[in-house]
C-alpha cells in the first residue's frame, strides 16, 4: 500500500527517562507518525469520515507523551503505535518516531530518536 498520512514534530513535555532527574524535571519530546492506509475513498469523497482525523492522532500522541512516564522512549513509541492502531481501524501500519533531543548522554548530539513499526 502506498497511501500515507504523515504528521511531523508533535510536541509535548514529558517525564520519560531512566534517571531520577529526567522524571523530576521532564523535557521536551517530539513525535513523528506515518500512517499507512487506503486513501482511495477519501480522495474521491472529500469527507473526513473516509480518512483519519489528524487532530485525534495528535491528541493520542500528546496524551502519551504527557502521561505516565516510561523509562525508555522505545516503550513510549511502542505504546503510541499500539494506541493508534487500536483507535483507527483503517490504518494497516504505523511508524512512530520519538525524538528526545535533550537525552542525557556524554556526547554532543542534535537528537536521539527511536522508530517502531506496528501493523495489523
Secondary structure, DSSP 8 states (H G I E B T S, - for coil): ---EEEEEEEEEEE--SSSHHHHHH-EEEEEEEEEE---HHHHHH--GGGS--HHHHHHHHHHHHHSS--S-HHHHHHHHHHHHHHH-TT--EEEEEEE-TT---SS--S--EEEEEEE-
